[in-house]
């Protein structure tokens, strides 16, 4: 008989604000991460601080925001009105304290619940806030949310505004680092949504005059647009629309009150619905919705009174009403497009003609693929009954109420031994495994038809659930886990080609990664160190003197499940696959996967020389 556990008043415990945030950080900032993903916690901390400065700009106070990140120390300085000096400590350390509860002061603010900067404070090893206004200045310093110092200057010549400095706590965020690519994308979105605002990041200037039109121009080359970008603006709504010549699926950038709602929400659903309805009415044709939206690249931003998001990280809008005396979000968006997009198409017959051509092309392709898609779906369904290729997890990205949805990961592996090791050591709640059979097909230059005819691609597409829409993606992280040898590198390249060719949004939206696995294990009787580079190996040997045992891992299959736990858990190292903003996808694919060219031959020879030099250096070291 099991022993009964006592349950008394002593078991009841009240946590103060900072203890609760530090104990349950996921409730406030989503997943933690190490900075390799754009939705990792360190970027949410940065966003929460900048959001307050953006709100000042929206209220007409301060046209410049300065952001600096040096060795994980973040500084954000705005030139707004400054926090009232007597409340500097309270607004960053007392829950439910802030200036955004007064809807007259912050009518359409990003943050409404007064949690943001408190979470940053509690989750930082160092946090300092300073406010200047009316010729006076007040500051306060904290460590892990505990006030350690505060000061008040009666007379100062500093410009008014607020300055926040913080260092994310390494006890919370393990082995983290800020990636400039993610920070820059965030800052660019801020200036696109606030034309006239200047953001300086480590000395580089970000500025936009044309709002969402500039955003689309950043994300799609002019030569790839089927027609010039349609840019429409209203009182509380702005949209930019075009169709891609080369892209297959839909791509959306959606925002609410300046917040990048990466998971969409009621406003994006309304936009997609209204777009189809307006197009159908303009051409007086009952086109299939999928044909209307195929290859679309669009951005939509709305402003809502006191928005309701589905989580503290504000990635999906839940509000159905615009607020005040305005109609529902759905009605508001529909009425706007019905009037403004319809007018644009009447005034721009060339653009209207190009849109219709894209729709008819999509219709032809859909009908041509109909039979193949049906067979492919049937094969995928049969395969799922006894599918050894996919070992699924329990939680998925679409589980919006699950705190771990952003941790969901699909490992794409090569070979039975590697997939077996990962499968045995994975977290079955959030980590799934898809096993490849040999090298994938080189899909460069092929049509979407090949995705359905090729068993590997068809099953991978089915596993990801992205055939119809990226909104249905089942995993937040897609991780290519191959050996770090020539064959493994080739498989990585073939998989990246597949995603670039048919699903570039997977890469553009920061879902694709390469798993780093250790090259060496250095150990003695007391300690084991896994090394991911030659430098780490040398440091480990020096640390574990005298001569330790050194193992060189030749492939993932050599790593036992017991050891793999160390590499796909909290300390997992991921390299994000990113697109250089200057490099067009078609040029990238042509260089790496097209016919051999002198340029590529030179590239291989030069890099091979570098690799040979490294190998030669290692041989000399080991002699």
C-alpha positions, 0 to 999 in steps of 0.5 A, a space after each residue: 500500500 502506497 504511503 499517503 502524502 501529507 497535504 497541509 498549510 505548509 504545502 501552500 506557498 505564495 511566490 512573489 512576482 520575480 520568483 513566479 516568472 523565473 520558475 515559469 518563464 515559458 508562461 511569459 516569454 514562450 520557449 527559452 532557447 539559445 538564440 538560434 531560433 527567432 522566437 527564442 526567449 532572448 529576442 522576446 526580452 528585447 522585443 518587450 523593451 523596444 515595444 515600450 519605446 515604439 509606443 512612445 513613438 506612436 504617441 508622438 514622442 521620440 523619433 529615434 530609438 538606439 539599440 546596442 548589443 555587445 557580448 550579450 549586454 543589451 541597451 535600448 534608448 528612446 527619446 520619448 517622454 520618459 517614465 514618471 520619475 516616482 514610478 521608475 522602480 514600480 513599472 519594472 518590478 510590480 505586476 499589473 503596474 503600467 501606463 497602458 491601462 488608460 486607453 486614452 493614453 495608449 489607445 492601440 498599444 502593443 502591450 497592455 498587461 504590464 508584464 513585459 519589462 517585469 519579465 525582462 527584469 526577472 530573467 536578467 542577471 543585470 537590469 538597469 532602467 533610467 528615465 529622464 524628464 523635466 531636467 531630472 533623472 531617476 535610475 534603478 538597478 536590479 539583479 535577477 529582479 532584486 533591487 540593488 541600487 536606485 538613484 535620483 538626480 535633481 538636475 541633468 542636461 540629458 535628453 528626455 527619454 528612457 534607457 534600459 540595459 539588461 543581460 539575459 541570465 545564463 541560469 535561464 538561457 543556456 549557452 545563448 547568443 544574439 544573432 544579428 540577422 534575427 535582431 535586424 529583421 525585428 528592427 526592420 519590421 518596426 520601421 516598416 510599421 512606423 514610417 518616419 521612425 529611425 532605429 539605430 542598431 550598433 551604428 547601422 540605420 534602419 528607416 522606412 518611408 513606404 511602410 509595408 511596401 518596403 517590407 515586401 520589396 525587402 522579401 521579394 525581388 522586383 524581377 520575381 513579382 508578377 506585377 508591381 506591389 499593390 499598396 493600400 492604406 486606411 485609418 487602422 489598416 495597411 496591406 501590400 500585395 503581389 504574386 511571385 513568379 517562382 514561389 508555389 505557396 502563400 507567404 504572409 507577413 501579419 501584424 497587429 498594433 506593431 506586433 509581428 503575429 507570426 501565427 496569424 489570427 483573426 485578422 489574417 484569416 479575414 484578409 485571406 477570405 476577403 481577398 478571395 471574395 474581392 477577386 471573385 466579385 471583380 472578375 465575376 468568376 467563382 475561382 477556387 480560393 487556393 488558385 486565387 491565393 497560390 504564390 501570393 506574397 502579402 503583408 497586412 497590418 491592423 490596429 485594434 483597441 485593446 487586442 486580445 492575443 492567444 499568449 503573452 508572446 502575442 504571436 496570434 490575434 484572438 480578438 474578433 472586434 476592432 474595439 470602440 464603435 468599429 465593426 468586427 475584424 472580419 467585417 472591417 478587413 472585408 469592407 476595406 479590401 472590397 472598396 480599395 482593392 476593387 478600386 485599384 484593379 479598376 484603375 490598373 488593368 495591367 495588374 488586374 490582367 496579370 492577377 487573372 493570368 496567375 489564377 488561371 495558371 494555378 487552376 491549370 496546374 491544380 487540375 493537372 496535378 489532381 490525379 497525381 495528388 490523389 494517388 500521393 495522398 493515398 500512398 501517404 495514408 497507407 504508409 502512415 498505417 505502418 510508417 517506419 519513416 516517421 516517429 511522431 511526437 505528441 505535441 504539435 505547432 498547431 496546439 495553440 494552448 500547449 506551452 511547449 508547442 514552440 519546442 516541437 521539432 522534426 529531425 530528418 535523419 539518414 540511415 537506420 542507426 542514426 534515426 534509431 539513436 535519436 528515436 530512443 533518446 528523444 523527448 516523445 512529447 515534442 521531438 519527432 524523427 523522419 528517416 531518409 532512405 539514401 540520398 534525396 533526389 536533386 529537385 533543382 529545376 523540377 516542377 511541383 509534380 515531382 513532390 507527389 511522384 517522389 515517395 521521399 518528398 511526398 511522405 516528408 511533405 505529408 509529415 510536415 503537413 504543408 501541402 495546403 498551407 504553411 499555416 498547418 505546419 506541424 513542427 516549429 523546428 525542422 532539423 537536418 541531422 546528418 553526418 558531418 562528412 561529404 555524404 552528409 553534407 550532400 544530403 543537407 544540400 539536397 534537402 535545402 534545395 528541396 525546401 528552397 525550390 518548393 517551400 522557401 517559407 520554411 527557410 524565410 520564416 526561420 524553421 530550418 536548422 542543421 544539428 551540430 553533433 560533437 566531433 570528439 569525446 574527450 574524457 578521463 575517469 572523472 569527466 567527459 567533454 564533448 567537442 564540436 571543433 578542433 579548438 574545443 578538443 584542444 581546450 578539453 585535452 588541456 583541461 583533462 591532463 594527463 593524457 585523456 581518452 579521445 574518441 573521434 565520432 565518424 558518424 551519428 550512428 556511432 553515438 549511442 542513445 545514452 549519449 545522444 540525450 546530451 545533444 538533443 536536449 537542453 544543450 542542443 546546438 542548432 545552426 539556422 539555415 538563413 537566406 542572404 538578403 542579397 542572394 536570390 533563390 534562383 541564383 543560389 540554386 543555380 550556383 550549387 545545384 545547376 550545371 558545373 560552372 567555372 565559378 563553382 569549380 573555383 569555389 570547390 577548389 579554394 574551399 578544398 584547399 582550406 580543408 586540406 590545410 586544416 587536415 594537414 595541421 591536425 596531422 602535425 598536431 597528432 604526431 
